[in-house]
Amino acid sequence: MAKCEICEKSKNWGNKISIARSHVSRRSSRTWKPNLRTIKADINGETKTICVCAKCLRSGKVKRA
């Protein structure tokens, strides 16, 4: 499953609403996935390959190896 190993951000579910028509009741389900990157990170002095979201990378929560 798509999940950040630092902040545990994962998939979200919701409705896609049709804007092109006046019928607002036309909805279909969709998912939003986090922007994950597979990186080699320094964790407790060891180099590990982990999946991290782009927000954690930018904020400096993870140190690249």
Secondary structure, DSSP 8 states (H G I E B T S, - for coil): --B-TTT--B-EEEEEE--SSS-TT-EEEEEE---EEEEEEEETTEEEEEEEEHHHHHHTSS-B-
